[in-house]
Amino acid sequence: MNKINTGWRRAKHSNSLPEVFSSINIPKDAGFWRKLFAFAGPGLMVAVGYMDPGNWATDIAGGAQFGYTLLSVILISNLFAIILQHLSLKLGIVAERDLAQACRDHFSPTTNFILWIFCEIAIAACDLAEVIGSAIALNLLFGIPLTWGVVITVIDVFLILFLQAKGFRLIESIVGGLIFIILGCFAYEIILSKPDIFPILSGLVPQKEVVTNPSMLYIAIGILGATVMPHNLYLHSSIVQTRNYDRTTEGKKEAIKFATIDSSLSLFLAFFINAAILIVAAATFHTSGNKDVADIHDAYKMLTPLLGTTFASIFFAIALLASGQNSTLTGTLAGQIVMEGFLNIRLKPWLRRLITRLIAVIPALIVTILYGEKGTTDLLVLSQVILSMQLSFAVVPLVMFTGSKLKMGEFVNKPWLKILVWIIAIIIIVLNLYLLIETFFPS
């Protein structure tokens, strides 16, 4: 490829995640299911970002305060996510660049540096949610003080490095296993909480009060901000390139097809888990009059007396721990992709991971020591606001690049898709501006 026929400035270019690039073989003459299995994995890793501990706080608050009404917001957020992740994987497969590399090739060094700073802040905010979520889970399960729980989360740096050395498929398998643990835990919680089916179904239909009720709108935007994760757009555009598909037009078409199926099915699992958290909160807290539960600690303490079994709280905490650990795995990779993509700097993985983790651990430690439980909950909510701020800076370049005939050739977004994704981008920008104004200048 050259500059004329691709529209990409071909900077000194290395593959995204070079240690695992094209490392997983795709069987050539296999049937549909074998090929789908070979492509499956990146979607699950991306889905993790849609069910991290930051999502829990918004889902619990939404269910406890407003019952099933905000289920429609989770559904719409998930549909946005499916479309944006499709663009992300398409960019990775067609251009063989991750989103960070594509930005480096297209924008000026100054713009790239600003985008990189924003992205690093978002990854640190996400890491903050994982640190706090894991620390809360350790506290709930084993009584470990929050401060020590935060310190223990540093150890997973070495666990991840060990797993990375064993091959990418192993990481995908562990992530998939943890997702199914979370899924099993919430299936159990739903059975125990006995929600009514018809209110759930009506909750999936958007209601005008979501927009007209300011407190409901605030939580709705929080759900959107916690659902569509900016670093996932960078992550997905990179990890789809771990597959060794034919780098031809036909090969890329097939790769896009199977990667989109993998991504969409995985995000449907994420939808089920987020919906399950809200449904359990609505069926357990809202219907019993405990509408002010907006806190993971409160939810944990009240599940046992309300549902009549200790296992309700234990399964809740196990799911939270699995969620925190899963997000740590994918956050590590996203950090590596972003630094290497924007700056073309390759740090030793343990150093890169340690820096990212310390940026998250230090504020978490200070807040837990000074303010305890209440402080960590506020910090969790703040981390989601920071992620919302960054989202537009990832979505707009992605929509631009995949809508450019010069950059994508015959794989450019169809006219209807171009219009749809710009509408989604504008909705995200407007809602996030509203969220920021309400957070810092409440009416």
C-alpha positions as MATLAB code, in Angstrom:
seq = 'MNKINTGWRRAKHSNSLPEVFSSINIPKDAGFWRKLFAFAGPGLMVAVGYMDPGNWATDIAGGAQFGYTLLSVILISNLFAIILQHLSLKLGIVAERDLAQACRDHFSPTTNFILWIFCEIAIAACDLAEVIGSAIALNLLFGIPLTWGVVITVIDVFLILFLQAKGFRLIESIVGGLIFIILGCFAYEIILSKPDIFPILSGLVPQKEVVTNPSMLYIAIGILGATVMPHNLYLHSSIVQTRNYDRTTEGKKEAIKFATIDSSLSLFLAFFINAAILIVAAATFHTSGNKDVADIHDAYKMLTPLLGTTFASIFFAIALLASGQNSTLTGTLAGQIVMEGFLNIRLKPWLRRLITRLIAVIPALIVTILYGEKGTTDLLVLSQVILSMQLSFAVVPLVMFTGSKLKMGEFVNKPWLKILVWIIAIIIIVLNLYLLIETFFPS';
ca = [
       0.000    0.000    0.000;
       1.223    3.549   -0.651;
       0.190    7.029    0.296;
      -1.688    7.666   -2.953;
      -4.109    4.760   -2.871;
      -4.766    4.548    0.864;
      -4.987    8.088    2.238;
      -2.798    7.046    5.189;
       0.500    8.774    5.898;
       2.653    5.704    6.226;
       4.659    6.602    9.298;
       7.353    4.196   10.426;
       4.823    1.543   11.124;
       4.914   -1.567   13.265;
       2.023   -3.948   13.763;
      -0.387   -3.371   16.616;
       0.523   -5.617   19.595;
       3.389   -7.086   17.493;
       4.030   -9.952   19.939;
       0.594  -11.471   19.167;
      -0.122  -10.033   15.683;
      -1.553  -12.719   13.346;
      -0.722  -15.374   15.954;
      -4.072  -17.245   15.904;
      -4.659  -19.309   12.766;
      -7.988  -19.323   10.948;
      -8.753  -22.708    9.299;
      -8.948  -22.231    5.520;
     -11.561  -24.723    4.339;
     -13.536  -25.115    7.554;
     -17.286  -24.688    7.991;
     -19.125  -21.709    9.479;
     -18.991  -22.808   13.141;
     -15.287  -23.730   13.160;
     -14.410  -20.375   11.606;
     -16.640  -18.517   14.054;
     -14.924  -20.313   16.959;
     -11.506  -19.311   15.568;
     -12.589  -15.649   15.340;
     -14.393  -15.702   18.722;
     -12.547  -14.092   21.637;
     -11.902  -10.397   20.920;
     -15.644   -9.701   21.324;
     -15.614  -11.174   24.843;
     -12.579   -9.081   25.774;
     -14.353   -5.954   24.565;
     -17.603   -6.935   26.335;
     -15.715   -6.833   29.654;
     -15.542   -3.025   29.470;
     -19.338   -2.952   29.293;
     -19.777   -4.689   32.645;
     -16.963   -3.291   34.797;
     -17.547   -2.111   38.414;
     -18.313    1.421   37.185;
     -21.427    0.086   35.440;
     -22.615   -1.555   38.645;
     -23.011    1.750   40.508;
     -25.164    3.321   37.757;
     -27.248    0.157   37.204;
     -27.947   -0.314   40.946;
     -28.919    3.365   41.368;
     -31.170    3.238   38.279;
     -32.971    0.062   39.373;
     -33.420    1.092   43.024;
     -34.748    4.582   42.228;
     -36.812    4.045   39.078;
     -37.587    0.329   38.875;
     -37.385   -1.121   35.362;
     -37.817    2.192   33.464;
     -34.119    2.621   32.594;
     -33.818   -0.843   30.990;
     -34.524    0.924   27.686;
     -31.414    3.089   28.235;
     -29.244   -0.008   28.758;
     -30.688   -1.489   25.552;
     -30.095    1.687   23.477;
     -26.564    2.084   24.925;
     -25.830   -1.491   23.937;
     -27.083   -0.957   20.386;
     -24.800    2.111   20.139;
     -21.935   -0.054   21.417;
     -22.569   -2.839   18.856;
     -22.446   -0.308   15.986;
     -19.336    1.525   17.269;
     -17.451   -1.729   17.948;
     -18.303   -2.859   14.391;
     -16.598    0.307   13.086;
     -13.622   -0.329   15.358;
     -13.040   -3.915   14.191;
     -13.546   -2.839   10.573;
     -10.819   -0.199   10.903;
      -8.430   -2.777   12.391;
      -9.092   -5.408    9.711;
      -9.171   -3.141    6.632;
      -6.422   -0.621    7.459;
      -4.396   -3.001    9.687;
      -4.025   -0.187   12.170;
      -5.517    0.242   15.587;
      -7.393    3.495   16.268;
      -4.379    5.067   18.024;
      -2.074    4.315   15.056;
      -4.711    5.645   12.641;
      -4.839    8.900   14.643;
      -1.016    9.147   14.574;
      -1.008    8.705   10.807;
      -3.751   11.293   10.236;
      -3.439   14.091   12.799;
      -0.621   16.512   13.631;
       1.814   15.622   16.468;
       0.172   18.248   18.735;
      -3.360   16.862   18.182;
      -2.073   13.322   18.728;
      -0.395   14.313   21.982;
      -3.656   15.875   23.261;
      -5.669   12.790   22.202;
      -3.095   10.540   23.912;
      -3.306   12.540   27.175;
      -7.122   12.335   27.143;
      -6.957    8.613   26.457;
      -4.454    7.961   29.259;
      -6.723    9.873   31.672;
      -9.659    7.674   30.573;
      -7.641    4.472   31.060;
      -6.519    5.653   34.509;
     -10.189    6.428   35.364;
     -11.211    2.966   34.181;
      -8.367    1.413   36.175;
      -9.575    3.400   39.175;
     -13.017    1.767   38.876;
     -11.376   -1.683   38.655;
      -9.128   -1.040   41.675;
     -12.052    0.190   43.787;
     -14.398   -2.562   42.571;
     -11.871   -5.312   43.340;
     -11.052   -3.763   46.746;
     -14.779   -3.552   47.639;
     -15.271   -7.199   46.558;
     -12.296   -8.375   48.682;
     -13.706   -6.378   51.587;
     -17.192   -7.895   51.194;
     -15.983  -11.490   50.724;
     -13.059  -11.696   53.154;
     -13.362   -8.622   55.378;
     -10.057   -7.242   54.045;
      -9.921   -3.490   54.804;
     -10.433   -1.328   51.701;
      -6.938    0.176   52.002;
      -5.292   -3.269   51.927;
      -7.630   -4.345   49.137;
      -6.377   -1.442   47.016;
      -2.740   -2.439   47.710;
      -3.443   -6.114   46.836;
      -4.719   -5.080   43.393;
      -1.140   -4.058   42.462;
      -0.177   -7.764   42.528;
      -2.299   -8.536   39.467;
       0.329   -6.669   37.409;
       2.553   -9.738   37.671;
      -0.314  -12.188   37.117;
      -1.209  -10.497   33.827;
       2.396  -10.489   32.620;
       2.606  -14.210   33.353;
      -0.604  -14.864   31.379;
       0.483  -12.703   28.428;
       3.606  -14.815   28.049;
       1.440  -17.954   27.702;
      -0.378  -16.790   24.546;
      -3.332  -14.607   23.627;
      -5.844  -17.450   23.408;
      -5.301  -18.213   27.116;
      -6.133  -14.607   28.077;
      -9.300  -14.776   25.942;
     -10.291  -18.065   27.634;
      -9.798  -16.651   31.151;
     -11.809  -13.534   30.276;
     -14.602  -15.707   28.806;
     -14.591  -17.923   31.922;
     -14.908  -14.929   34.255;
     -17.764  -13.498   32.152;
     -19.674  -16.767   32.509;
     -19.071  -16.697   36.297;
     -20.651  -13.202   36.392;
     -23.483  -14.440   34.154;
     -24.135  -17.450   36.429;
     -24.113  -15.292   39.561;
     -26.722  -12.908   38.161;
     -28.894  -15.661   36.733;
     -29.027  -16.973   40.341;
     -29.814  -13.456   41.687;
     -32.671  -13.029   39.166;
     -34.193  -16.399   40.124;
     -34.045  -15.393   43.813;
     -35.460  -11.882   43.312;
     -38.481  -13.178   41.283;
     -38.987  -10.073   39.095;
     -42.283   -9.547   37.236;
     -41.926  -10.255   33.506;
     -44.375   -7.639   32.150;
     -42.795   -4.604   33.893;
     -39.407   -5.796   32.545;
     -40.770   -5.953   28.992;
     -42.386   -2.512   29.298;
     -39.088   -1.181   30.736;
     -37.389   -2.094   27.442;
     -39.657    0.426   25.642;
     -38.293    4.012   25.932;
     -40.443    6.318   28.095;
     -40.566   10.117   27.692;
     -40.014   10.607   31.454;
     -36.412    9.412   30.966;
     -35.820   12.788   29.286;
     -38.311   14.942   31.220;
     -37.323   13.820   34.762;
     -33.913   15.485   35.493;
     -32.772   12.927   38.117;
     -33.728   10.043   35.818;
     -31.940   11.684   32.878;
     -28.785   12.131   34.991;
     -28.635    8.412   35.830;
     -29.555    7.507   32.223;
     -26.554    9.482   30.912;
     -24.399    7.864   33.613;
     -25.501    4.457   32.278;
     -24.569    5.523   28.729;
     -21.189    6.846   29.903;
     -20.486    3.675   31.847;
     -21.600    1.425   28.979;
     -19.802    2.740   25.880;
     -16.125    2.676   26.908;
     -13.639    4.821   24.939;
     -10.632    2.542   25.455;
     -12.624   -0.384   24.016;
     -12.617    1.302   20.607;
      -8.796    1.352   20.685;
      -8.620   -2.180   22.092;
     -10.940   -3.828   19.558;
      -9.249   -2.281   16.511;
      -6.014   -3.909   17.699;
      -6.975   -7.359   18.973;
      -8.950   -8.323   15.833;
      -5.534   -8.300   14.142;
      -4.391  -11.259   16.268;
      -6.197  -13.482   13.730;
      -4.169  -14.838   10.799;
      -6.808  -14.307    8.082;
      -6.002  -13.746    4.390;
      -4.989  -10.098    3.892;
      -6.980   -9.980    0.639;
     -10.311   -8.280   -0.156;
     -12.199  -11.584    0.256;
     -10.237  -12.495    3.390;
     -10.982   -9.119    4.966;
     -14.694   -9.363    4.086;
     -14.871  -12.738    5.812;
     -12.905  -11.452    8.824;
     -15.277   -8.471    9.212;
     -18.307  -10.796    9.026;
     -17.095  -13.227   11.703;
     -15.582  -10.534   13.948;
     -18.911   -8.634   13.862;
     -20.851  -11.784   14.842;
     -18.363  -12.408   17.691;
     -18.614   -8.783   18.861;
     -22.425   -8.540   18.649;
     -23.055  -11.838   20.500;
     -20.554  -10.881   23.224;
     -22.137   -7.464   23.688;
     -25.532   -9.153   23.984;
     -24.060  -11.021   27.010;
     -22.923   -7.647   28.396;
     -26.470   -6.331   27.886;
     -27.895   -9.284   29.810;
     -25.484   -8.711   32.730;
     -26.139   -4.945   32.933;
     -29.881   -5.510   32.605;
     -29.676   -8.231   35.291;
     -27.967   -5.842   37.756;
     -30.728   -3.265   37.198;
     -33.504   -5.902   37.343;
     -32.189   -7.347   40.640;
     -31.930   -3.806   42.093;
     -35.480   -2.972   40.898;
     -37.048   -6.263   42.083;
     -35.220   -6.254   45.420;
     -34.852   -2.599   46.475;
     -37.385   -0.553   44.471;
     -40.332   -2.864   45.178;
     -39.496   -3.031   48.901;
     -39.336    0.759   49.179;
     -35.541    0.998   49.526;
     -35.210    3.492   46.702;
     -32.136    5.298   48.034;
     -29.755    2.336   47.518;
     -27.119    3.684   45.146;
     -24.064    2.035   46.587;
     -22.415   -1.368   46.053;
     -21.917   -1.747   49.844;
     -25.593   -1.012   50.575;
     -26.729   -3.409   47.862;
     -24.528   -6.185   49.272;
     -25.766   -5.688   52.855;
     -29.457   -5.598   51.896;
     -29.589   -8.529   49.465;
     -29.379  -11.194   52.205;
     -32.220   -9.897   54.445;
     -34.464   -9.030   51.480;
     -33.929  -12.281   49.545;
     -33.618  -14.485   52.612;
     -30.319  -16.244   51.814;
     -26.653  -15.388   52.485;
     -25.724  -16.779   49.067;
     -27.405  -13.743   47.438;
     -24.756  -11.407   48.866;
     -21.879  -13.869   48.364;
     -22.687  -14.413   44.657;
     -23.021  -10.637   44.232;
     -19.503  -10.092   45.641;
     -17.978  -12.975   43.605;
     -19.434  -11.443   40.422;
     -17.992   -8.045   41.414;
     -14.513   -9.535   41.968;
     -14.658  -11.359   38.610;
     -15.749   -8.108   36.961;
     -12.856   -6.127   38.474;
     -10.243   -8.711   37.504;
     -11.591   -9.038   33.974;
     -11.485   -5.294   33.402;
      -7.894   -5.223   34.661;
      -6.815   -7.651   31.937;
      -8.333   -5.624   29.114;
      -7.309   -2.261   30.599;
      -3.666   -3.389   30.571;
      -3.793   -4.219   26.873;
      -5.608   -0.964   26.041;
      -2.877    1.003   27.838;
      -0.162   -0.721   25.817;
      -2.031   -0.183   22.509;
      -2.632    3.513   23.193;
       0.941    4.358   24.215;
       2.514    2.410   21.339;
      -0.067    3.658   18.817;
      -0.017    7.381   19.593;
       3.629    7.814   20.563;
       5.342    4.830   18.931;
       7.014    4.220   22.307;
       7.482    0.645   23.466;
       7.957    0.286   27.208;
       8.607   -3.035   28.922;
       5.119   -4.435   29.706;
       5.733   -4.652   33.488;
       6.829   -0.994   33.589;
       3.879    0.203   31.481;
       1.457   -1.764   33.667;
       3.007   -0.589   36.928;
       2.797    3.074   35.861;
      -0.887    2.729   34.859;
      -1.786    0.880   38.024;
       0.003    3.332   40.333;
      -1.809    6.280   38.681;
      -5.072    4.572   39.745;
      -3.920    3.137   43.093;
      -2.527    6.357   44.606;
      -5.793    8.417   44.455;
      -7.799    5.324   45.495;
      -5.515    4.845   48.525;
      -5.713    8.514   49.562;
      -9.534    8.544   49.320;
     -10.021    5.213   51.174;
      -7.702    6.329   53.997;
      -9.354    9.765   54.340;
     -13.025    9.058   53.551;
     -13.579    5.263   53.647;
     -16.623    3.640   51.998;
     -18.442    6.860   51.083;
     -15.344    8.270   49.403;
     -14.763    5.192   47.254;
     -18.361    5.292   45.993;
     -18.019    8.977   45.024;
     -14.703    8.186   43.318;
     -16.366    5.364   41.366;
     -19.031    7.775   40.064;
     -16.364   10.398   39.213;
     -14.394    7.796   37.227;
     -17.482    7.261   35.018;
     -17.844   11.013   34.434;
     -14.190   11.169   33.308;
     -14.812    8.262   30.912;
     -17.823   10.107   29.482;
     -15.634   13.174   28.852;
     -13.163   11.114   26.816;
     -15.722    9.174   24.782;
     -16.262   11.822   22.079;
     -12.493   12.043   21.451;
     -12.471    8.354   20.483;
     -15.825    8.186   18.648;
     -15.335   11.173   16.308;
     -11.981   10.019   14.775;
     -13.386    6.475   14.412;
     -16.478    7.731   12.550;
     -14.281   10.015   10.386;
     -11.801    7.301    9.377;
     -14.350    4.564    8.594;
     -16.433    7.076    6.583;
     -13.476    8.053    4.354;
     -13.423    6.424    0.908;
      -9.749    7.407    0.602;
      -8.794    5.481    3.744;
     -11.177    2.513    3.609;
     -11.611    1.969   -0.150;
     -14.522   -0.354   -0.916;
     -14.990   -1.009    2.819;
     -16.047    2.594    3.498;
     -19.257    2.977    5.548;
     -22.422    2.845    3.425;
     -24.353    6.183    3.241;
     -27.054    4.989    5.704;
     -24.357    3.851    8.167;
     -22.486    7.165    7.845;
     -25.668    9.071    8.763;
     -26.475    6.676   11.632;
     -23.014    6.804   13.236;
     -22.838   10.610   13.029;
     -26.252   10.767   14.764;
     -24.911    8.428   17.475;
     -21.732   10.545   17.816;
     -23.785   13.765   18.169;
     -26.139   12.159   20.750;
     -23.106   10.995   22.782;
     -21.467   14.458   22.606;
     -24.660   16.332   23.624;
     -25.519   13.955   26.482;
     -21.974   13.989   27.830;
     -21.875   17.807   27.754;
     -25.137   17.792   29.733;
     -23.665   15.279   32.212;
     -20.561   17.428   32.712;
     -22.582   20.624   33.263;
     -24.898   18.847   35.756;
     -21.938   17.277   37.587;
     -19.923   20.449   38.061;
     -22.702   23.088   37.991;
     -25.800   21.297   39.385;
     -29.060   23.157   38.775;
];
